[in-house]
Amino acid sequence: MAVSRREFEAFQAFVLDTKLFWTADMFAALKDDFEARLPNAQGAPGPARVEKTLADSPTAAWHAWFERHLQRMKYSGRLGLVPYADTLRAEIERDLSAPLPAGLLDLDPTLEMPRYYAELDVHQHPGGVWSDPIAGAVYEMGARSTTPLLSKHKDLHQRLVDAILARGPARRVLDMGCGFGKTTKPLYETARDAEVIGIDLAAPCLRLAAQDAARAQARNVRFLQRDAARTGLPDASVDVVTSTMLLHEMPPAHTRAVLAEAHRVLAPGGLMIHLDFLPPDDEFLAWLHFGHARRNNEPYMTTLAAMDIGGSIEAAGFRGVEISDFEEAPGALDLAGRKWRFPWTLIAARKAA
């Protein structure tokens, strides 16, 4: 049976409103349950102690069920993003195939997807963001409700761009794992004198990013289909390398290869700055973080947390490593411990001059 736009939007609004309830009310109930059980908790403080303490908690079970299945409902089922987008396939594919300015987009149809990337439906996105021509459009629609506490989808990425530009000149910027251009767009819009290069494995995302840039008449950006571990760019050819939510989506060996590649392509004194997730020190919040990794099909969140990321950065040749909390919206850090939020972390270092 055909799905109307009104039905689809009503259902997706219901999913988002329920997620907001999960983010605040269910989070508070779960935290209260843990704190009530804490006097009888056994073992050293840490996520394992929280797991054991809440093992028989109905509140914990419901909290986990809602997180897993709200994401599934967003993407799949009769009113999910994937089937609805499929009804618009002809329109989406027509938009994605519109002519582009020369040099804006360079796709590599021979590029082999890494096994870790191709064999897992990250974020519960059916088929991933690379295997269907309209997957980038689906991903873009889904991203609008990924961080429901933000008043504007763009805030997080603009704040990262502001943090990058506050650290010095950005004449040539490489945005690794750029997706559909979440950070790339505010980069080329804000740093209009810079040359911005966005790379990603997923051609569907790159096509969407390029069409968006073409509509904006951007002249200082280009998009390349590349693996962040093997960009093909010349040595010392950029002065900023950045990424948003990339490092936690690859195994440690690939993460180390990406760090080495960033060091290779950076000019002396160049800045590497990643925005990603690392578990909080608070045992309850760290337990939630690791639970999210399981429930949202993101196993490499756990391996990134287990890495000595600072040591890996130094081993790649960088100096002055900085790992700090990042406030994704004004007042967001004040919410920690009161509402569920991603543990946004800024990871930065420089190549020696």
C-alpha positions as a Python dict, from the first residue, in 0.01 Angstrom:
ca = {
    (1, 'M'): (0, 0, 0),
    (2, 'A'): (136, 341, -97),
    (3, 'V'): (260, 568, 183),
    (4, 'S'): (165, 934, 174),
    (5, 'R'): (409, 1206, 268),
    (6, 'R'): (177, 1304, 552),
    (7, 'E'): (180, 951, 695),
    (8, 'F'): (556, 930, 665),
    (9, 'E'): (619, 1267, 831),
    (10, 'A'): (373, 1192, 1113),
    (11, 'F'): (543, 861, 1186),
    (12, 'Q'): (893, 1008, 1176),
    (13, 'A'): (778, 1289, 1409),
    (14, 'F'): (645, 1023, 1647),
    (15, 'V'): (980, 841, 1638),
    (16, 'L'): (1169, 1165, 1707),
    (17, 'D'): (935, 1269, 1991),
    (18, 'T'): (974, 924, 2145),
    (19, 'K'): (1350, 956, 2116),
    (20, 'L'): (1333, 1288, 2301),
    (21, 'F'): (1135, 1111, 2575),
    (22, 'W'): (1401, 839, 2582),
    (23, 'T'): (1677, 1103, 2590),
    (24, 'A'): (1535, 1283, 2895),
    (25, 'D'): (1269, 1097, 3096),
    (26, 'M'): (1390, 741, 3039),
    (27, 'F'): (1751, 849, 3097),
    (28, 'A'): (1653, 1008, 3430),
    (29, 'A'): (1461, 700, 3539),
    (30, 'L'): (1753, 475, 3451),
    (31, 'K'): (2001, 692, 3635),
    (32, 'D'): (1775, 700, 3943),
    (33, 'D'): (1752, 319, 3932),
    (34, 'F'): (2131, 284, 3916),
    (35, 'E'): (2191, 530, 4200),
    (36, 'A'): (1935, 349, 4416),
    (37, 'R'): (2122, 21, 4360),
    (38, 'L'): (2470, 173, 4394),
    (39, 'P'): (2511, 111, 4771),
    (40, 'N'): (2493, -264, 4698),
    (41, 'A'): (2708, -255, 4384),
    (42, 'Q'): (3001, -496, 4373),
    (43, 'G'): (3332, -460, 4196),
    (44, 'A'): (3557, -173, 4099),
    (45, 'P'): (3389, 139, 3956),
    (46, 'G'): (3347, 119, 3581),
    (47, 'P'): (3107, 17, 3304),
    (48, 'A'): (3130, -352, 3403),
    (49, 'R'): (3008, -267, 3753),
    (50, 'V'): (2714, -71, 3609),
    (51, 'E'): (2629, -362, 3378),
    (52, 'K'): (2626, -605, 3668),
    (53, 'T'): (2432, -371, 3895),
    (54, 'L'): (2156, -319, 3638),
    (55, 'A'): (2151, -675, 3506),
    (56, 'D'): (1799, -743, 3636),
    (57, 'S'): (1664, -390, 3594),
    (58, 'P'): (1344, -365, 3386),
    (59, 'T'): (1421, 6, 3340),
    (60, 'A'): (1759, -79, 3185),
    (61, 'A'): (1600, -340, 2960),
    (62, 'W'): (1334, -96, 2838),
    (63, 'H'): (1592, 179, 2788),
    (64, 'A'): (1805, -50, 2571),
    (65, 'W'): (1503, -179, 2376),
    (66, 'F'): (1388, 173, 2293),
    (67, 'E'): (1734, 279, 2175),
    (68, 'R'): (1775, -21, 1946),
    (69, 'H'): (1427, -22, 1801),
    (70, 'L'): (1368, 351, 1762),
    (71, 'Q'): (1668, 351, 1529),
    (72, 'R'): (1533, 46, 1345),
    (73, 'M'): (1190, 210, 1314),
    (74, 'K'): (1347, 528, 1178),
    (75, 'Y'): (1509, 343, 889),
    (76, 'S'): (1304, 30, 825),
    (77, 'G'): (944, -88, 814),
    (78, 'R'): (656, 49, 609),
    (79, 'L'): (707, 411, 725),
    (80, 'G'): (1086, 404, 756),
    (81, 'L'): (1330, 626, 570),
    (82, 'V'): (1454, 355, 335),
    (83, 'P'): (1117, 239, 196),
    (84, 'Y'): (987, 594, 176),
    (85, 'A'): (1295, 713, -13),
    (86, 'D'): (1249, 421, -249),
    (87, 'T'): (911, 567, -352),
    (88, 'L'): (1100, 884, -448),
    (89, 'R'): (1385, 700, -619),
    (90, 'A'): (1330, 841, -967),
    (91, 'E'): (1319, 1198, -836),
    (92, 'I'): (1623, 1153, -612),
    (93, 'E'): (1829, 985, -885),
    (94, 'R'): (1735, 1260, -1130),
    (95, 'D'): (1854, 1527, -886),
    (96, 'L'): (2177, 1339, -818),
    (97, 'S'): (2254, 1301, -1187),
    (98, 'A'): (2223, 1672, -1272),
    (99, 'P'): (2531, 1810, -1453),
    (100, 'L'): (2810, 1936, -1228),
    (101, 'P'): (3086, 2191, -1285),
    (102, 'A'): (3405, 2035, -1414),
    (103, 'G'): (3636, 1913, -1138),
    (104, 'L'): (3376, 1926, -858),
    (105, 'L'): (3334, 1549, -825),
    (106, 'D'): (3580, 1265, -897),
    (107, 'L'): (3440, 915, -843),
    (108, 'D'): (3645, 596, -865),
    (109, 'P'): (3424, 303, -974),
    (110, 'T'): (3718, 64, -922),
    (111, 'L'): (3761, 157, -555),
    (112, 'E'): (3720, -156, -343),
    (113, 'M'): (3526, -103, -21),
    (114, 'P'): (3721, -215, 288),
    (115, 'R'): (3578, -531, 438),
    (116, 'Y'): (3508, -368, 777),
    (117, 'Y'): (3304, -102, 597),
    (118, 'A'): (3108, -317, 355),
    (119, 'E'): (3005, -599, 588),
    (120, 'L'): (2833, -395, 859),
    (121, 'D'): (2517, -186, 845),
    (122, 'V'): (2649, 96, 1063),
    (123, 'H'): (2376, 299, 1238),
    (124, 'Q'): (2137, 18, 1133),
    (125, 'H'): (2126, 181, 788),
    (126, 'P'): (2019, -111, 565),
    (127, 'G'): (2292, -181, 313),
    (128, 'G'): (2511, 97, 450),
    (129, 'V'): (2556, 439, 290),
    (130, 'W'): (2752, 313, -11),
    (131, 'S'): (2557, 30, -176),
    (132, 'D'): (2246, 205, -312),
    (133, 'P'): (2254, 515, -538),
    (134, 'I'): (2006, 694, -310),
    (135, 'A'): (2170, 589, 18),
    (136, 'G'): (2331, 930, 65),
    (137, 'A'): (1991, 1098, 51),
    (138, 'V'): (1856, 850, 308),
    (139, 'Y'): (2156, 915, 532),
    (140, 'E'): (2103, 1290, 508),
    (141, 'M'): (1738, 1252, 609),
    (142, 'G'): (1833, 1026, 898),
    (143, 'A'): (2104, 1260, 1023),
    (144, 'R'): (1847, 1529, 1099),
    (145, 'S'): (1725, 1331, 1401),
    (146, 'T'): (2060, 1188, 1513),
    (147, 'T'): (2122, 1469, 1764),
    (148, 'P'): (1769, 1572, 1869),
    (149, 'L'): (1888, 1804, 2145),
    (150, 'L'): (2036, 2042, 1888),
    (151, 'S'): (1810, 2322, 1773),
    (152, 'K'): (1972, 2330, 1428),
    (153, 'H'): (2137, 2038, 1246),
    (154, 'K'): (2420, 2264, 1133),
    (155, 'D'): (2525, 2394, 1477),
    (156, 'L'): (2765, 2113, 1562),
    (157, 'H'): (2953, 2128, 1233),
    (158, 'Q'): (2972, 2507, 1223),
    (159, 'R'): (3110, 2507, 1577),
    (160, 'L'): (3379, 2260, 1468),
    (161, 'V'): (3467, 2479, 1170),
    (162, 'D'): (3490, 2781, 1399),
    (163, 'A'): (3726, 2585, 1628),
    (164, 'I'): (3943, 2490, 1328),
    (165, 'L'): (3967, 2842, 1192),
    (166, 'A'): (4042, 2985, 1537),
    (167, 'R'): (4364, 2783, 1542),
    (168, 'G'): (4526, 2949, 1244),
    (169, 'P'): (4522, 2976, 865),
    (170, 'A'): (4335, 2714, 668),
    (171, 'R'): (4442, 2762, 309),
    (172, 'R'): (4396, 2401, 197),
    (173, 'V'): (4173, 2173, 404),
    (174, 'L'): (4116, 1799, 373),
    (175, 'D'): (3789, 1672, 522),
    (176, 'M'): (3823, 1296, 567),
    (177, 'G'): (3509, 1083, 564),
    (178, 'C'): (3306, 1384, 459),
    (179, 'G'): (2983, 1193, 392),
    (180, 'F'): (2724, 1420, 234),
    (181, 'G'): (2922, 1726, 344),
    (182, 'K'): (2806, 1789, 701),
    (183, 'T'): (3131, 1966, 792),
    (184, 'T'): (3258, 2027, 440),
    (185, 'K'): (2978, 2270, 363),
    (186, 'P'): (3039, 2509, 655),
    (187, 'L'): (3410, 2482, 574),
    (188, 'Y'): (3374, 2603, 216),
    (189, 'E'): (3106, 2855, 310),
    (190, 'T'): (3303, 3007, 600),
    (191, 'A'): (3660, 2981, 468),
    (192, 'R'): (3585, 3115, 120),
    (193, 'D'): (3953, 3179, 41),
    (194, 'A'): (4048, 2820, 126),
    (195, 'E'): (4058, 2520, -104),
    (196, 'V'): (3850, 2245, 57),
    (197, 'I'): (3875, 1878, -40),
    (198, 'G'): (3616, 1630, 85),
    (199, 'I'): (3688, 1258, 56),
    (200, 'D'): (3470, 958, 132),
    (201, 'L'): (3427, 595, 37),
    (202, 'A'): (3057, 631, -46),
    (203, 'A'): (2976, 756, -396),
    (204, 'P'): (2606, 817, -307),
    (205, 'C'): (2710, 1057, -31),
    (206, 'L'): (2965, 1232, -249),
    (207, 'R'): (2711, 1285, -527),
    (208, 'L'): (2475, 1451, -280),
    (209, 'A'): (2754, 1668, -136),
    (210, 'A'): (2861, 1778, -485),
    (211, 'Q'): (2507, 1866, -592),
    (212, 'D'): (2466, 2070, -274),
    (213, 'A'): (2790, 2256, -348),
    (214, 'A'): (2682, 2316, -708),
    (215, 'R'): (2352, 2465, -594),
    (216, 'A'): (2546, 2692, -358),
    (217, 'Q'): (2771, 2790, -651),
    (218, 'A'): (3076, 2704, -440),
    (219, 'R'): (3402, 2741, -628),
    (220, 'N'): (3646, 2643, -354),
    (221, 'V'): (3558, 2277, -297),
    (222, 'R'): (3595, 1941, -470),
    (223, 'F'): (3492, 1591, -370),
    (224, 'L'): (3698, 1275, -428),
    (225, 'Q'): (3607, 911, -374),
    (226, 'R'): (3902, 796, -168),
    (227, 'D'): (3987, 585, 136),
    (228, 'A'): (4108, 814, 416),
    (229, 'A'): (4400, 575, 468),
    (230, 'R'): (4508, 618, 103),
    (231, 'T'): (4403, 960, -20),
    (232, 'G'): (4631, 979, -323),
    (233, 'L'): (4710, 1343, -239),
    (234, 'P'): (5072, 1466, -263),
    (235, 'D'): (5299, 1480, 40),
    (236, 'A'): (5276, 1798, 248),
    (237, 'S'): (4995, 1932, 29),
    (238, 'V'): (4738, 2053, 288),
    (239, 'D'): (4761, 2256, 606),
    (240, 'V'): (4452, 2118, 786),
    (241, 'V'): (4320, 1763, 805),
    (242, 'T'): (3989, 1714, 979),
    (243, 'S'): (3710, 1460, 1023),
    (244, 'T'): (3377, 1439, 1199),
    (245, 'M'): (3266, 1107, 1352),
    (246, 'L'): (3511, 904, 1142),
    (247, 'L'): (3766, 747, 1377),
    (248, 'H'): (3507, 548, 1574),
    (249, 'E'): (3382, 381, 1256),
    (250, 'M'): (3698, 186, 1168),
    (251, 'P'): (3914, -80, 1334),
    (252, 'P'): (4235, 24, 1513),
    (253, 'A'): (4469, -75, 1229),
    (254, 'H'): (4277, 145, 988),
    (255, 'T'): (4266, 430, 1241),
    (256, 'R'): (4644, 418, 1271),
    (257, 'A'): (4674, 415, 892),
    (258, 'V'): (4451, 725, 872),
    (259, 'L'): (4668, 904, 1128),
    (260, 'A'): (4979, 817, 928),
    (261, 'E'): (4816, 940, 608),
    (262, 'A'): (4714, 1266, 777),
    (263, 'H'): (5075, 1319, 882),
    (264, 'R'): (5200, 1247, 529),
    (265, 'V'): (4968, 1492, 350),
    (266, 'L'): (5007, 1773, 604),
    (267, 'A'): (5261, 2046, 546),
    (268, 'P'): (5509, 2111, 831),
    (269, 'G'): (5326, 2283, 1115),
    (270, 'G'): (4991, 2165, 979),
    (271, 'L'): (4693, 2093, 1201),
    (272, 'M'): (4511, 1762, 1240),
    (273, 'I'): (4179, 1796, 1422),
    (274, 'H'): (3911, 1528, 1457),
    (275, 'L'): (3572, 1546, 1625),
    (276, 'D'): (3471, 1208, 1759),
    (277, 'F'): (3347, 1016, 2062),
    (278, 'L'): (3542, 886, 2363),
    (279, 'P'): (3372, 745, 2671),
    (280, 'P'): (3326, 981, 2967),
    (281, 'D'): (3504, 919, 3296),
    (282, 'D'): (3169, 874, 3471),
    (283, 'E'): (3101, 498, 3492),
    (284, 'F'): (2727, 526, 3425),
    (285, 'L'): (2774, 747, 3119),
    (286, 'A'): (3057, 525, 2992),
    (287, 'W'): (2831, 219, 3028),
    (288, 'L'): (2565, 396, 2821),
    (289, 'H'): (2828, 480, 2560),
    (290, 'F'): (2936, 119, 2519),
    (291, 'G'): (2574, 6, 2514),
    (292, 'H'): (2502, 253, 2237),
    (293, 'A'): (2790, 104, 2037),
    (294, 'R'): (2627, -241, 2054),
    (295, 'R'): (2273, -127, 1987),
    (296, 'N'): (2358, 105, 1698),
    (297, 'N'): (2589, -137, 1512),
    (298, 'E'): (2904, 63, 1589),
    (299, 'P'): (3155, -193, 1725),
    (300, 'Y'): (3456, 28, 1663),
    (301, 'M'): (3340, 279, 1922),
    (302, 'T'): (3458, 18, 2171),
    (303, 'T'): (3795, -44, 2004),
    (304, 'L'): (3862, 330, 1970),
    (305, 'A'): (3798, 368, 2342),
    (306, 'A'): (4042, 86, 2415),
    (307, 'M'): (4317, 243, 2202),
    (308, 'D'): (4571, 480, 2343),
    (309, 'I'): (4464, 733, 2081),
    (310, 'G'): (4703, 998, 2211),
    (311, 'G'): (4992, 754, 2196),
    (312, 'S'): (4891, 645, 1845),
    (313, 'I'): (4887, 1008, 1732),
    (314, 'E'): (5235, 1066, 1873),
    (315, 'A'): (5357, 742, 1713),
    (316, 'A'): (5236, 879, 1377),
    (317, 'G'): (5475, 1172, 1425),
    (318, 'F'): (5247, 1441, 1567),
    (319, 'R'): (5321, 1669, 1860),
    (320, 'G'): (5115, 1867, 2108),
    (321, 'V'): (4827, 1620, 2131),
    (322, 'E'): (4508, 1772, 2272),
    (323, 'I'): (4207, 1564, 2375),
    (324, 'S'): (3922, 1768, 2520),
    (325, 'D'): (3546, 1772, 2562),
    (326, 'F'): (3358, 1951, 2286),
    (327, 'E'): (3035, 2140, 2340),
    (328, 'E'): (2812, 2064, 2042),
    (329, 'A'): (2570, 2346, 2125),
    (330, 'P'): (2565, 2627, 2383),
    (331, 'G'): (2516, 2478, 2728),
    (332, 'A'): (2535, 2119, 2604),
    (333, 'L'): (2803, 2012, 2854),
    (334, 'D'): (2573, 2121, 3136),
    (335, 'L'): (2334, 1847, 3021),
    (336, 'A'): (2586, 1570, 3088),
    (337, 'G'): (2444, 1348, 3357),
    (338, 'R'): (2094, 1497, 3321),
    (339, 'K'): (2009, 1395, 2964),
    (340, 'W'): (2164, 1148, 2725),
    (341, 'R'): (2414, 1304, 2486),
    (342, 'F'): (2701, 1187, 2271),
    (343, 'P'): (3040, 1233, 2444),
    (344, 'W'): (3176, 1466, 2177),
    (345, 'T'): (3555, 1488, 2195),
    (346, 'L'): (3802, 1710, 2010),
    (347, 'I'): (4124, 1530, 1917),
    (348, 'A'): (4394, 1761, 1779),
    (349, 'A'): (4769, 1770, 1717),
    (350, 'R'): (5023, 1932, 1485),
    (351, 'K'): (5290, 1806, 1253),
    (352, 'A'): (5630, 1940, 1354),
    (353, 'A'): (5729, 2257, 1171),
}
